[in-house]
Amino acid sequence: MGLNDAKVYTSRGYAYHSIRQNQRAIEDYDKGIKIDPNFALAYNNRGIAYGHLGQYERATQDLDRAIQLDSDFAMAYYNRGVAYSFLGRDSEAYADERKACSLNSEYC
């Protein structure tokens, strides 16, 4: 098994997420992460799914890991900022929003 297998599970997880089956999405992201524990996109996407389930602390843990793996991952900073907002951690949310914007103008 390799990165391609991790991408397959992450893609299927995204498909489940898009039809609001977040628990099934998380299961696929888990599988992708097990295959490649350094696949930042899988952590980002799992963080989003946890956020959609209202599990914002868990979401920030995954998004922290995505950023640790890829310090230029604008989407992960943006998503962590959203999770921080739901947790009432406004200064951290604002800092992540600014960082995402500095990395990719799509997030401005």
N, C-alpha and C positions, 0 to 999 in steps of 0.2 A: 504494500500500500504506500501511496505517496501523496504529494500535494494535489495531484489531479483528483484523487479520491476525496480529499478534504474539500475541494472546490465543488464536487458533485453534491456532497451532503449540504454544504453551505448554500448552494443554489436551490436545492429542494427545500431547505429550511426557509429560504426567502419566499419561495412559492407558497408554503404553508402560511407564512406570516402575511402575505398579501391577501389571503382569504380569511384572515383573523383567527387562524388556528395556531396561536402563539405557543401553546405547550408542545404541540407536534414540531413546530419550528425549533424550539429549544432542544428537543431530543436530537434533531438532525445537526444542529450546531454543536451539540455535545460530541456527536460522532466525528464530525469534522475536526474538532479540537483534539480529540483523542488521537486521530491519525497524524495531525500536524499541530502540535501545541504552540507553534510560532506563527500561526495564520491569523494575522490581526483582523482581517475582515470578519472572520467567524466570531471573534469576541465582540466586535462592534455590533454585528447583527443580533447576537444573543443578548447583548445589553439593551438593544432597542426592544426586543421581544419581552424581556423582563420589565422594562419600563411600561410597555403596553398592558402588562398584567398588574401594574401598580407597585412593583417591587423595585423601587428606585435605588435603594442602597445596593441591592444586588446588581442592578444595571450599572451603577457607577464603578463597581468592582471590575466588571467585564470591560468597561470603557477605559478604565485605568490601564488594564492589561493591554488593550489594543494600542493605546498611546505609548506604553512602555515598549512595545514591539516596533512601533512606527511613529516616531516623534513628529512626523510631518503629516499625519493622518487627520486632515481638516474635519472630515465627517465625524470622526470619533470625538474630537473636541466639541463640535457642535452638539452631538447627541448627549455627551456628558453634561454640557451646559443646560440642556433641557431637563435632564434628570435632577441636576442641582436645583433648578428652578422649582420643580415639584417638591423638593425637600426643604425649600425655603432658604437655601444657601445662595443668596443672591449675589454676593461678591464673587464667589467661585463661578457661578453661572455667567456673570458678566465677563470675567477673565477668560473663560473658555470661549465665549462668543467672540471676543476680540481676537483670540488666538486663531480660531477657525477662519475668521475674516482675513487675517494677515496671511494665512496659508493659501486661501482660495476665495476669491471675490464672490463666488457663488453664495457664500455664507454671510455676506454683508447686508 
